[in-house]
């Protein structure tokens, strides 16, 4: 007997997104969050990339975020702005929106879906076996779940208790980060070595200011103070600009690690619990939210009994390479930020390359998440890639692809002649939509692709199959991803 099908440790963006995905599928889920509210202590992520906005759009909630943020038509790489305004997506921009705004919006959505959040508590231990997980909370409340998902950050207790190794690289750089007031007008902008100064409210200008500075010493054992911030400002700018009245002060490093496995039995990891890296490119929160969207529908199908437990192995198979790539590019950006002459020569060479069209698209596609390709084997060039969100003409009227995914259900989209495939053995799981699209099919980085007559779209928006409805691979793809056929 279980209290909840799934317990999520951690109520940050990754945990909230995963809870929403599970709730949409009708799975009983609970979040355990140590904070008593969604208020954040300090600054964290500062924006949403194109693919993350797309997955929010797939659930019909993107506008909640877009209306609160500011659009910038570029992706950042090692301090270089790469124009993405020509990318074929409705969201060809970075949305500047701080995590302390992102989280309450996500929490509001999760609340609408009826997900309980056990606040002021945290997971302090668990044991797991072949049938479930016994979870111990800090208030001694026991919980029994079918699965436990650790979304509890880089120091994840869930990961450590599950004995999942966290190999990687120790930090090479330490950064101070603070929100402060300044008596004198500071030098606004980024610094060559990383960091810089900027107004907390760019539209209004003036203070308070966000400050990020590279520290001279790596091994810091004490909490940072206003005096430490003042000294770092003087070292970088020759003045501390009369810094005073800090709202908060913290530090972070470029420590880079990834969980050896995203799964151990009935325990799974997502977000920072699965991967930590430097903040370069602003990819951490975005990668975590996309982890959640990949895992959510799979976990829901396994809990619901329509798919075997082995479907969860595809979560690690698909998302671990994505995480590894993020680690790789953030380490490259840290290297490019060094200010010695050899690193400057390398940076100049990279700037020259990134001024060319193809390198710009490749790197911007990677940072934005729009080029993610899951290896699903041989087939159409769309296979494993995000489905374009184009306009559709259907019997029910005009719509678009992402609108079909609002309920987080898979869709078999037939763009050819109506009929031609009996979907009844999967009708209770897979929605069949007959439609027409007038126009080219274009993907970021890849460019134009041949339009298939039909396409099978997973709830995460990635293509599971594309081809003719008579293709014998279609029933196999349906069974692989959405369970065995059932009698009509």
Rosetta blueprint (number, residue, H / E / L):
1 X L
2 X L
3 X L
4 X E
5 X E
6 X E
7 X E
8 X E
9 X E
10 X L
11 X L
12 X L
13 X H
14 X H
15 X H
16 X H
17 X H
18 X H
19 X H
20 X H
21 X H
22 X H
23 X H
24 X H
25 X L
26 X L
27 X L
28 X L
29 X E
30 X E
31 X E
32 X E
33 X E
34 X L
35 X L
36 X L
37 X L
38 X L
39 X L
40 X L
41 X L
42 X L
43 X L
44 X L
45 X L
46 X L
47 X E
48 X E
49 X L
50 X H
51 X H
52 X H
53 X H
54 X H
55 X H
56 X H
57 X H
58 X H
59 X L
60 X L
61 X L
62 X H
63 X H
64 X H
65 X H
66 X H
67 X L
68 X L
69 X L
70 X E
71 X E
72 X E
73 X L
74 X E
75 X E
76 X E
77 X E
78 X L
79 X L
80 X E
81 X E
82 X E
83 X E
84 X L
85 X L
86 X L
87 X L
88 X L
89 X L
90 X L
91 X L
92 X L
93 X L
94 X E
95 X E
96 X E
97 X L
98 X L
99 X H
100 X H
101 X H
102 X H
103 X H
104 X H
105 X H
106 X H
107 X H
108 X H
109 X H
110 X H
111 X H
112 X H
113 X L
114 X L
115 X L
116 X E
117 X E
118 X E
119 X E
120 X L
121 X L
122 X L
123 X E
124 X E
125 X E
126 X E
127 X E
128 X E
129 X L
130 X L
131 X L
132 X L
133 X E
134 X E
135 X E
136 X E
137 X E
138 X L
139 X L
140 X L
141 X L
142 X E
143 X E
144 X E
145 X E
146 X E
147 X E
148 X E
149 X E
150 X E
151 X L
152 X L
153 X L
154 X L
155 X L
156 X L
157 X H
158 X H
159 X H
160 X H
161 X H
162 X L
163 X L
164 X L
165 X L
166 X E
167 X E
168 X E
169 X E
170 X L
171 X L
172 X L
173 X L
174 X E
175 X E
176 X E
177 X E
178 X E
179 X E
180 X E
181 X E
182 X E
183 X L
184 X L
185 X L
186 X L
187 X L
188 X L
189 X E
190 X E
191 X L
192 X L
193 X L
194 X L
195 X L
196 X E
197 X E
198 X E
199 X E
200 X L
201 X L
202 X L
203 X L
204 X L
205 X L
206 X L
207 X L
208 X L
209 X E
210 X E
211 X E
212 X E
213 X E
214 X E
215 X L
216 X L
217 X L
218 X L
219 X L
220 X L
221 X L
222 X L
223 X L
224 X L
225 X L
226 X H
227 X H
228 X H
229 X H
230 X H
231 X H
232 X H
233 X H
234 X H
235 X H
236 X H
237 X H
238 X L
239 X L
240 X L
241 X L
242 X L
243 X E
244 X E
245 X E
246 X E
247 X E
248 X E
249 X E
250 X E
251 X E
252 X E
253 X E
254 X L
255 X L
256 X E
257 X E
258 X E
259 X E
260 X L
261 X L
262 X L
263 X E
264 X E
265 X L
266 X L
267 X E
268 X E
269 X E
270 X L
271 X H
272 X H
273 X H
274 X L
275 X E
276 X E
277 X L
278 X L
279 X L
280 X L
281 X L
282 X L
283 X L
284 X H
285 X H
286 X H
287 X H
288 X H
289 X H
290 X H
291 X H
292 X H
293 X H
294 X H
295 X H
296 X H
297 X H
298 X H
299 X H
300 X H
301 X H
302 X H
303 X H
304 X H
305 X L
306 X L
307 X L
308 X L
309 X H
310 X H
311 X H
312 X H
313 X H
314 X H
315 X H
316 X H
317 X H
318 X H
319 X H
320 X H
321 X H
322 X H
323 X H
324 X H
325 X H
326 X H
327 X H
328 X H
329 X H
330 X H
331 X H
332 X H
333 X H
334 X H
335 X H
336 X H
337 X L
338 X L
339 X L
340 X L
341 X H
342 X H
343 X H
344 X H
345 X H
346 X H
347 X H
348 X H
349 X H
350 X H
351 X H
352 X H
353 X H
354 X H
355 X L
356 X L
357 X H
358 X H
359 X H
360 X H
361 X H
362 X H
363 X H
364 X H
365 X H
366 X H
367 X H
368 X H
369 X L
370 X L
371 X L
372 X L
373 X E
374 X L
375 X L
376 X L
377 X L
378 X L
379 X L
380 X L
381 X L
382 X L
383 X L
384 X L
385 X E
386 X E
387 X L
388 X L
389 X L
390 X L
391 X E
392 X E
393 X E
394 X E
395 X L
396 X L
397 X E
398 X E
399 X E
400 X E
401 X H
402 X H
403 X H
404 X H
405 X H
406 X L
407 X L
408 X L
409 X L
410 X E
411 X E
412 X E
413 X E
414 X E
415 X L
416 X L
417 X L
418 X L
419 X L
420 X L
421 X L
422 X L
423 X L
424 X H
425 X H
426 X H
427 X L
428 X L
429 X L
430 X E
431 X E
432 X E
433 X E
434 X E
435 X E
436 X E
437 X L
438 X L
439 X L
440 X L
441 X E
442 X E
443 X E
444 X L
445 X L
446 X L
447 X E
448 X E
449 X E
450 X L
451 X L
452 X L
453 X L
454 X E
455 X E
456 X E
457 X E
458 X L
459 X L
460 X L
461 X L
462 X E
463 X E
464 X E
465 X E
466 X E
467 X E
468 X L
469 X L
470 X L
471 X L
472 X L
473 X H
474 X H
475 X H
476 X H
477 X H
478 X H
479 X H
480 X H
481 X H
482 X H
483 X L
484 X L
485 X L
486 X L
487 X L
488 X L
